[in-house]
Amino acid sequence: MSDPWVHIVGIGEDGMEGLVPATRAVVEAADVIIGGDRHHLLSGGVKAERLAWPSPFNALIEVLKGLKGRRVVVLATGDPLWFSVGARIGREIDPQEIVYHPQLSAFQLAAARMGWSMADVETLTVHGRPVEQMIAFIQPDVRLLILTTGAETPGQIARFLTERGFGGSRMVVLAAMGGKDEARFEGVAESWNHDVPAFNTLAVECLAAPGAALLPRVPGLADDLFQHDGTMTKQEVRAATLAKLMPMRGALLWDIGTGCGSVAVEWMRGARYARAIGIEPRADRRAMAAANALALGVPKLELVDGVVPAALAGLEAPDAVFIGGGLSREVFEAAWGALRPLGRLVANAVTLESEAVLVALHKEFGGQLVKIQVSRAEPIGPRTGWRPLMPVTQWSLIKR
């Protein structure tokens, strides 16, 4: 077992004075200190070799490994393991070689300033990430604490809220919390016009107008929330499909024949950090899927141009597979072979030919075979009647 040689220290706006004595002694004894400009300013009285964050940031791990044998301190803001650099380092360097020194996080400070219970808020970051990913969290009466990317981020979020009927939402920007320059900016989304410091944390209290868009995390969003060309997994069938796919935290979905991306988008919305790869040979449908992912708050949807099963080669092994297009025995065998243990596979068919494939596969591999038939009430002249959608045969099974 190696002795610890990397100390990852959370530091706040009060700098060295805010550290407990033992942590302060670690920083003062460092041979090398790595951090951003702000971190170096906050620890400016310490004599040590100073290194800035490398560019690209992924090079940090190699820089650290090259310093083994010296006393190394990495400075981070607040809690190094909460949306910060500590988790990344811990995945690449033996945790036995690391000591973490947490400070109060921006979330804890912001919750205290707002008088909000941490148990009752959603905490998320758009720092260095697409800001659109916060859209998935816009729901009535939800409280959000958001680590932002810069001075422009609150205005972008105000626009997202207003466009979705949440323009009356209260917004509070908190900057330099715990320091002598601490500042607070308040307003509502629809009239937000503050110039704020680049380093800030945003608190949002979502308030829905009567006509606001309701975008629950539970699958089954309305069809008209998606751009599509008519060929898509419809709302009722999509809800049943996602129930069988079982979105889980951090899990990866292959959406084969993704079309407009409705299943992949709802998969990613259904669990924190869920990922999806959509395989779709048509460029116009990939463009729709990308637009839907942005509009519905899952901008990290990955789209692959290709024809299955060849397009599946080399992709990361999935936790779930949905076959909505391009169904054949060869496609099933390629997907089933790649699927991780306890992975879920769902295939939907609307044609007799595709249904015959599912019936044969069900006979051989088992699982659950169901027919989903949906009718929607629609006007028929001056009256109302049931208009049936095309029936869908659905096959689902778990790899055990």
C-alpha positions as CSV (number, residue, x, y, z in Angstrom):
1,M,0.0,0.0,0.0
2,S,1.4,3.4,-1.0
3,D,1.5,6.3,1.5
4,P,-0.7,9.3,0.5
5,W,1.2,11.9,-1.5
6,V,-1.7,13.9,-3.1
7,H,-3.7,16.2,-0.9
8,I,-6.9,17.6,-2.5
9,V,-7.9,20.6,-0.5
10,G,-11.1,22.5,-0.7
11,I,-10.7,26.3,-0.2
12,G,-13.2,29.0,0.1
13,E,-13.3,32.8,-0.4
14,D,-11.8,33.2,3.0
15,G,-8.6,31.5,1.8
16,M,-6.1,30.1,4.2
17,E,-7.8,31.6,7.2
18,G,-10.8,29.4,6.5
19,L,-8.9,26.2,6.6
20,V,-8.7,24.1,9.8
21,P,-5.1,24.1,11.3
22,A,-4.2,20.6,10.1
23,T,-5.3,21.3,6.5
24,R,-3.5,24.7,6.6
25,A,-0.3,22.9,7.7
26,V,-0.6,20.5,4.7
27,V,-0.9,23.4,2.2
28,E,2.0,25.3,3.9
29,A,4.2,22.2,3.6
30,A,3.5,21.5,0.0
31,D,6.3,21.2,-2.6
32,V,3.9,21.8,-5.5
33,I,0.4,23.5,-5.5
34,I,-1.9,22.9,-8.5
35,G,-5.0,25.1,-9.1
36,G,-6.7,27.8,-11.0
37,D,-5.7,31.5,-10.8
38,R,-8.3,32.1,-8.1
39,H,-7.0,29.3,-6.0
40,H,-3.4,30.5,-6.2
41,L,-4.5,34.0,-5.1
42,L,-6.4,32.6,-2.1
43,S,-3.3,30.7,-1.0
44,G,-0.8,33.4,-2.1
45,G,1.2,33.5,1.1
46,V,2.5,29.9,0.7
47,K,5.9,29.3,-0.8
48,A,5.7,26.4,-3.2
49,E,6.1,25.6,-6.9
50,R,2.9,26.8,-8.6
51,L,1.2,24.9,-11.5
52,A,-1.9,26.0,-13.3
53,W,-4.6,23.6,-14.5
54,P,-3.2,22.0,-17.6
55,S,-4.8,22.4,-21.0
56,P,-6.5,20.2,-22.0
57,F,-7.8,19.5,-18.5
58,N,-7.5,15.8,-19.0
59,A,-3.7,16.1,-18.9
60,L,-4.0,16.8,-15.2
61,I,-3.7,13.1,-14.4
62,E,-0.4,12.7,-16.3
63,V,0.9,15.8,-14.6
64,L,0.1,14.5,-11.2
65,K,1.6,11.1,-11.9
66,G,4.8,12.8,-12.9
67,L,5.0,14.5,-9.5
68,K,4.8,11.3,-7.4
69,G,7.4,11.4,-4.7
70,R,6.8,15.1,-3.9
71,R,4.3,16.7,-1.5
72,V,1.5,17.7,-3.9
73,V,-1.6,19.8,-3.1
74,V,-4.4,20.3,-5.5
75,L,-6.6,23.2,-4.6
76,A,-10.3,23.0,-5.5
77,T,-13.4,25.2,-4.6
78,G,-15.4,24.0,-1.6
79,D,-16.0,20.2,-1.5
80,P,-13.5,18.5,-3.9
81,L,-15.8,15.5,-4.3
82,W,-19.0,17.4,-5.2
83,F,-19.0,18.2,-8.9
84,S,-15.3,18.9,-8.6
85,V,-11.9,17.7,-9.5
86,G,-11.5,15.2,-6.7
87,A,-13.7,12.5,-8.1
88,R,-11.8,12.6,-11.4
89,I,-8.5,12.2,-9.7
90,G,-9.8,9.4,-7.5
91,R,-10.8,7.4,-10.6
92,E,-7.3,7.5,-12.0
93,I,-5.0,7.4,-9.0
94,D,-5.2,4.8,-6.2
95,P,-7.5,6.3,-3.5
96,Q,-5.0,5.1,-0.9
97,E,-2.6,7.7,-2.2
98,I,-5.0,10.6,-1.8
99,V,-6.2,12.6,1.2
100,Y,-9.3,14.8,0.8
101,H,-9.7,18.0,2.8
102,P,-13.3,19.2,2.2
103,Q,-14.5,22.7,2.8
104,L,-18.1,23.9,2.8
105,S,-19.5,23.5,-0.7
106,A,-21.1,26.3,-2.8
107,F,-24.3,24.3,-2.5
108,Q,-24.2,24.3,1.3
109,L,-23.4,28.0,1.4
110,A,-26.1,28.9,-1.1
111,A,-28.7,26.8,0.8
112,A,-27.8,28.6,4.0
113,R,-28.1,32.0,2.3
114,M,-31.5,31.1,0.9
115,G,-32.8,29.3,4.0
116,W,-33.4,26.2,2.0
117,S,-33.1,22.6,3.3
118,M,-30.5,20.7,1.2
119,A,-32.8,17.7,1.3
120,D,-35.5,19.6,-0.6
121,V,-33.5,21.0,-3.5
122,E,-32.0,19.7,-6.7
123,T,-28.2,20.3,-7.0
124,L,-26.7,20.4,-10.4
125,T,-23.8,21.9,-12.3
126,V,-23.5,23.4,-15.8
127,H,-19.9,24.5,-15.1
128,G,-18.0,23.4,-18.1
129,R,-21.0,21.5,-19.4
130,P,-23.9,22.3,-21.7
131,V,-26.2,24.7,-19.9
132,E,-29.2,23.1,-21.7
133,Q,-29.0,20.1,-19.3
134,M,-30.7,22.1,-16.6
135,I,-33.9,22.2,-18.7
136,A,-34.8,18.6,-17.6
137,F,-35.2,19.9,-14.0
138,I,-37.7,22.7,-14.7
139,Q,-40.8,21.6,-12.9
140,P,-43.4,23.4,-10.8
141,D,-42.3,24.4,-7.3
142,V,-38.9,22.8,-7.6
143,R,-35.9,24.6,-6.1
144,L,-32.6,24.4,-7.9
145,L,-29.1,25.2,-6.9
146,I,-26.8,25.5,-9.9
147,L,-23.1,25.9,-10.3
148,T,-22.8,28.1,-13.4
149,T,-20.3,28.4,-16.2
150,G,-19.9,32.2,-16.1
151,A,-21.6,35.6,-16.0
152,E,-23.8,34.8,-19.0
153,T,-25.3,31.6,-17.5
154,P,-28.1,33.1,-15.4
155,G,-29.4,35.0,-18.4
156,Q,-29.4,31.8,-20.5
157,I,-31.3,29.9,-17.7
158,A,-33.7,32.8,-17.4
159,R,-34.5,32.5,-21.1
160,F,-35.1,28.7,-20.8
161,L,-37.5,29.3,-17.9
162,T,-39.4,32.0,-19.7
163,E,-39.7,30.0,-22.9
164,R,-41.3,27.2,-21.0
165,G,-43.8,29.2,-19.1
166,F,-41.8,29.7,-15.9
167,G,-41.0,33.3,-16.4
168,G,-42.2,34.2,-12.9
169,S,-39.6,32.0,-11.3
170,R,-37.5,33.7,-8.6
171,M,-33.7,33.8,-9.4
172,V,-30.9,34.7,-7.0
173,V,-27.3,34.8,-8.0
174,L,-24.8,34.5,-5.1
175,A,-21.2,35.4,-5.7
176,A,-18.0,35.2,-3.6
177,M,-19.9,33.6,-0.8
178,G,-17.9,33.7,2.5
179,G,-15.6,36.4,1.3
180,K,-15.3,40.1,1.8
181,D,-16.8,40.8,-1.7
182,E,-19.8,38.6,-1.3
183,A,-22.7,39.8,-3.5
184,R,-26.3,38.9,-4.1
185,F,-28.5,39.7,-7.2
186,E,-32.2,39.0,-7.2
187,G,-35.0,39.0,-9.8
188,V,-37.4,37.0,-11.8
189,A,-36.6,35.0,-15.0
190,E,-38.8,37.0,-17.4
191,S,-37.2,40.3,-16.5
192,W,-33.7,39.2,-15.6
193,N,-31.1,41.9,-16.5
194,H,-28.3,41.8,-13.9
195,D,-24.7,41.9,-14.8
196,V,-23.1,39.4,-12.4
197,P,-19.6,38.2,-11.6
198,A,-18.3,35.3,-13.6
199,F,-17.9,33.1,-10.6
200,N,-21.3,32.5,-9.1
201,T,-23.9,30.1,-7.9
202,L,-27.6,30.4,-9.0
203,A,-30.6,29.6,-6.9
204,V,-33.9,29.2,-8.8
205,E,-37.4,28.7,-7.3
206,C,-39.5,27.5,-10.2
207,L,-42.9,29.1,-10.6
208,A,-45.2,27.8,-13.3
209,A,-47.7,29.9,-15.2
210,P,-51.1,28.3,-16.1
211,G,-49.9,27.6,-19.6
212,A,-46.4,26.3,-18.6
213,A,-45.0,23.2,-20.3
214,L,-45.1,20.3,-17.9
215,L,-42.1,18.0,-18.5
216,P,-42.0,15.3,-15.8
217,R,-39.1,12.9,-15.5
218,V,-41.5,10.0,-15.7
219,P,-41.6,8.7,-19.3
220,G,-44.5,9.5,-21.6
221,L,-44.0,13.1,-22.8
222,A,-46.6,14.4,-25.3
223,D,-45.7,13.7,-28.9
224,D,-45.9,17.4,-29.9
225,L,-43.0,18.2,-27.6
226,F,-40.8,16.5,-30.1
227,Q,-39.8,17.5,-33.6
228,H,-40.7,14.5,-35.8
229,D,-41.8,13.4,-39.3
230,G,-44.7,11.2,-38.1
231,T,-42.5,8.1,-37.7
232,M,-41.9,7.9,-33.9
233,T,-42.6,5.8,-30.9
234,K,-45.9,7.4,-29.8
235,Q,-46.5,8.6,-26.2
236,E,-48.4,5.6,-24.8
237,V,-46.1,3.0,-26.4
238,R,-43.1,5.0,-25.4
239,A,-44.1,5.0,-21.8
240,A,-44.5,1.2,-21.8
241,T,-41.2,0.9,-23.7
242,L,-39.3,2.9,-21.1
243,A,-40.9,1.0,-18.3
244,K,-39.3,-2.2,-19.7
245,L,-36.0,-0.5,-20.4
246,M,-35.7,0.7,-16.8
247,P,-33.6,3.9,-16.9
248,M,-31.0,3.8,-14.1
249,R,-28.3,6.2,-12.8
250,G,-25.4,6.4,-15.2
251,A,-26.7,3.5,-17.4
252,L,-26.1,3.4,-21.2
253,L,-28.8,2.8,-23.8
254,W,-28.4,1.9,-27.4
255,D,-31.4,3.3,-29.3
256,I,-31.2,1.4,-32.6
257,G,-33.2,3.2,-35.4
258,T,-33.5,6.2,-33.1
259,G,-35.5,8.3,-35.5
260,C,-36.4,11.6,-33.8
261,G,-34.8,10.3,-30.6
262,S,-37.9,10.2,-28.4
263,V,-37.0,7.0,-26.6
264,A,-33.3,8.0,-26.1
265,V,-34.3,11.5,-24.8
266,E,-36.8,10.1,-22.3
267,W,-34.3,7.5,-21.2
268,M,-31.8,10.2,-20.4
269,R,-34.4,12.3,-18.6
270,G,-35.5,9.3,-16.6
271,A,-32.4,8.9,-14.4
272,R,-29.5,11.1,-13.3
273,Y,-26.5,10.8,-15.6
274,A,-28.2,8.2,-17.8
275,R,-26.5,8.1,-21.3
276,A,-27.7,7.1,-24.7
277,I,-26.3,6.4,-28.1
278,G,-28.8,6.8,-31.0
279,I,-28.0,4.9,-34.2
280,E,-29.7,6.4,-37.2
281,P,-28.7,6.3,-40.9
282,R,-30.9,9.3,-42.0
283,A,-29.3,12.7,-41.5
284,D,-32.6,14.5,-41.3
285,R,-33.7,12.3,-38.4
286,R,-30.4,12.7,-36.6
287,A,-30.9,16.4,-36.9
288,M,-34.3,16.2,-35.3
289,A,-33.0,13.9,-32.5
290,A,-30.2,16.4,-31.8
291,A,-32.7,19.3,-31.7
292,N,-35.0,17.3,-29.4
293,A,-32.2,16.5,-27.0
294,L,-31.3,20.2,-26.7
295,A,-34.9,21.3,-26.2
296,L,-35.6,18.7,-23.6
297,G,-32.5,19.0,-21.5
298,V,-30.3,16.1,-22.5
299,P,-27.7,17.7,-24.8
300,K,-25.2,14.8,-24.3
301,L,-27.2,12.4,-26.5
302,E,-24.7,10.8,-28.8
303,L,-25.7,10.2,-32.4
304,V,-24.1,7.7,-34.7
305,D,-24.6,7.6,-38.5
306,G,-24.7,4.0,-39.7
307,V,-26.6,0.9,-40.6
308,V,-27.0,-1.9,-38.1
309,P,-25.6,-4.3,-37.3
310,A,-22.3,-3.0,-38.6
311,A,-22.8,0.4,-36.9
312,L,-22.8,-1.4,-33.5
313,A,-19.2,-2.6,-33.7
314,G,-16.9,-0.8,-31.3
315,L,-19.6,0.9,-29.3
316,E,-19.4,0.8,-25.5
317,A,-21.4,-2.1,-24.1
318,P,-24.9,-1.1,-23.2
319,D,-27.0,-1.6,-20.1
320,A,-30.2,-1.5,-22.2
321,V,-31.0,-1.8,-25.9
322,F,-34.1,-0.5,-27.8
323,I,-34.7,-1.7,-31.3
324,G,-37.2,0.6,-32.9
325,G,-36.0,0.3,-36.5
326,G,-33.8,-2.0,-38.5
327,L,-35.1,-5.1,-36.7
328,S,-33.7,-8.4,-37.9
329,R,-32.3,-11.5,-36.2
330,E,-28.7,-10.3,-37.1
331,V,-29.4,-7.0,-35.3
332,F,-30.8,-8.8,-32.3
333,E,-27.8,-11.2,-32.0
334,A,-25.3,-8.3,-32.3
335,A,-27.1,-6.3,-29.6
336,W,-27.8,-9.2,-27.3
337,G,-24.1,-10.3,-27.5
338,A,-23.0,-6.8,-26.5
339,L,-25.6,-6.3,-23.7
340,R,-24.2,-6.3,-20.2
341,P,-25.4,-8.8,-17.6
342,L,-28.8,-7.8,-16.2
343,G,-29.2,-5.7,-19.3
344,R,-32.7,-5.0,-20.8
345,L,-33.7,-5.4,-24.4
346,V,-36.9,-4.1,-25.9
347,A,-37.9,-4.5,-29.6
348,N,-41.1,-3.0,-31.1
349,A,-42.7,-4.1,-34.4
350,V,-45.6,-2.6,-36.4
351,T,-45.3,-4.7,-39.6
352,L,-46.3,-8.4,-39.9
353,E,-42.8,-9.2,-41.1
354,S,-41.1,-7.6,-38.1
355,E,-43.7,-9.2,-35.8
356,A,-42.8,-12.7,-37.3
357,V,-39.2,-12.0,-36.3
358,L,-40.2,-11.2,-32.7
359,V,-42.4,-14.2,-32.4
360,A,-39.6,-16.5,-33.6
361,L,-37.1,-14.9,-31.2
362,H,-39.5,-15.0,-28.3
363,K,-40.0,-18.8,-28.9
364,E,-36.2,-19.3,-28.8
365,F,-35.1,-16.8,-26.1
366,G,-38.2,-16.4,-23.9
367,G,-39.0,-13.0,-22.4
368,Q,-42.4,-11.2,-22.6
369,L,-44.4,-10.7,-25.8
370,V,-47.3,-8.3,-25.7
371,K,-49.5,-6.5,-28.2
372,I,-50.1,-2.8,-27.4
373,Q,-53.2,-1.2,-29.0
374,V,-54.0,2.4,-28.4
375,S,-57.0,4.5,-29.5
376,R,-57.3,8.2,-29.1
377,A,-60.5,10.2,-29.0
378,E,-60.6,12.6,-31.9
379,P,-63.3,14.7,-33.7
380,I,-65.4,13.0,-36.3
381,G,-67.4,15.7,-37.9
382,P,-69.4,17.4,-35.1
383,R,-68.9,14.4,-32.8
384,T,-66.0,12.5,-31.2
385,G,-64.9,9.0,-31.8
386,W,-62.0,6.6,-31.2
387,R,-59.2,6.7,-33.8
388,P,-56.9,3.7,-33.4
389,L,-53.1,3.9,-33.8
390,M,-51.2,1.1,-35.5
391,P,-50.9,-1.8,-33.0
392,V,-47.4,-2.5,-31.8
393,T,-46.0,-5.9,-30.9
394,Q,-43.4,-5.5,-28.1
395,W,-40.9,-8.1,-27.0
396,S,-38.8,-7.6,-23.9
397,L,-36.4,-9.6,-21.9
398,I,-33.6,-9.3,-19.4
399,K,-30.1,-10.9,-19.9
400,R,-29.4,-13.1,-16.9
